[in-house]
């Protein structure tokens, strides 16, 4: 029996973990500032982009999409390779996914305090960012499905079925929640 040697792509996992840590700190600092507003409500009077109403969506989006989202992607990229005994399908798609997701987060961090929002709870981002989210999410899905197709492990563990279900569910949820009727 011949031993096969292959290496996992841990660089992408580290990128998502580091981004998760950075954005977790940023999101929680914004949350701390919002908590301070309860003690000192007039702290930022006259500065509209630092008002509670503009920073709260920034806080929730930073914690959900930047902190938890990056951590989730790190976990999927780490475990998927090991469960399937295969490297990710494409290093290019992995990096496109990472940098595209970070660009989306930065775009949200700029537009939300400026007041560019759809005013829908947890779906505040404007349509160009929504389209970018859909494209980057599909990039993630293609990379995941490509890895599943080139796997070395015959069985598909239950976790992978949950990853597939998460990909499909979030895609459908995001697309239909972001639809606008003029």
N, C-alpha and C positions, 0 to 999 in steps of 0.2 A: 504494500500500500504506500503510495507516494504522498508525501506531505506537501500541501500547497501553501505557498506564502502569499499573503496579500496584506495591504495596509488600509486602515480606515482613514477617512478624511476628518481628522480632529481639528483642523484649522477653522473650518466653518462653525463647528460647535463652539470653539473658544470665542470666535467673533460674536456670535449671538449671546453667549454668556456675558462677555464684557459689556456689550451694548445693554443687556438687561440690567446689569449692575448700575451703569451710568444713568440710564433712564429711570431706574427705580429710585435712585437718589434724587434726581430732578423732580420726578412726580411727587415724591413724598415731601420734598421741600416746598413745592407749590401747595400741597395739602396743609403743611404746617403754617404757611402764610395765610391760607384761608381760615385756619383755626384761630390765628391771631386776630383776624378781622372781626371775630365774634367778641373779642375783648376790646378792640379799638376799631370800631366801625368806620371812623373818619380818617384812618391811617393814610389812605391813598386818594383822598378827595381831589377831584379835578384831573386825575390821570385815568382816562377811560380804559386803557388797555390793562390797567392793574386793578380794575374793579372786580368785585366778587363774581358778578354775572359773567364776566369774560374769562376769569381764571378757573372757575369751577369746571367748565367743559375741558379746559386744558389739563387740569388735574386728573379728571376721570379718564380722558383719552390717553394721557401719559402712563397712568398706572395700568390700564387695561391693555392697550395696544403696544405700548413701548416696553414696559416692564414685563408683564405677563406674556405678551405676544413673543417677545424675543426669547424668554425663558422656555416657552412652549416649543418654539422652533429648535432651540438648542437640544431639548429633550428628544424631539422627533429625529433630528439628524444624528444624534448620538445612538439612540436605541435602534433605529431602523437599520443602520449598517450592521449592527451586531446581531440583530434578530434574523437578518437575511444573509449574513456572512458575505456581504458585498459592499464595495465602495458606492458612494452616491453615483447616480447615473451620469451626471455632468457637473464638473467643477465650475464651468461657466454659468450654468443655471443656478447653482448654489450661491455663487458670488452675486449674480444678478438679483437673486431673491434677497440676499442680505442687504446689498446697497440700495435696492429699490425700496425695501421696507424702511430703512433708515431715512431715506429721502421723503417718504410719506410722513414719517413721524416729524421731521423737521418742517415740512409744509404745514402740518397741523399745528405745530408749535408757533408758527408765524401767523397763520390765518385766524385761528381761534381768538387770540387776544385782540386782534384787529377788528373783530366783530363779524368776520365772514363766516356765516354759519347757516345751516338749514333750520335750526331751532328744534330739531328732533332729538330727543334724549338718546344718547349713546350712538347717534347717527348724525352728528352735527356737521360733518365735513361736506364741503361743496363738491359738486359733480366732477370737476377735473381730478380731485384727489380720490373720489369714489372709483373712477375709472382706473386710476393707477393701482388702487387696492385690488380691484378685480384682476387686472393684468398680472400683478405680482403674485396674487394668490394662485392663479392658473400656472404661473411659472413654477411655484412650489409643488403644485399637483403633478405637473409633467415630470419634474425631477423625482418625485416620490414614486409615481407609477412606473417610470423608467427603471428605477432601482428595483422595484418589485419584479419587473419582467426579467431582469438580468441576474436575479438572485442565485446564490449557491445552495441555499437551504430549500428543500423541497416543500416543507410545510409552511403555511402562513399562520403565524401565531395570532391569537385573538387581538392583541394590541394593534397589530397592523390593520385588521378589519376596522378597529375603532379609528385609526388614523385616516383610513379611506372615508369612513362615515363622517368624520370631522371635516375633511376637505369638501365633500359634497354638500353637507349641511350648511357650512359657513358660506360657501359660494352661493347657494340658493338663497339663504337668508340675506346676505349682503346685497345681492342683485335685486331681489324683490323688495327689500326694505328701502333701497335707494331709488327705486323707480319713481318718477315724477309724472303726473298727468298735468299738462299745461292748461 
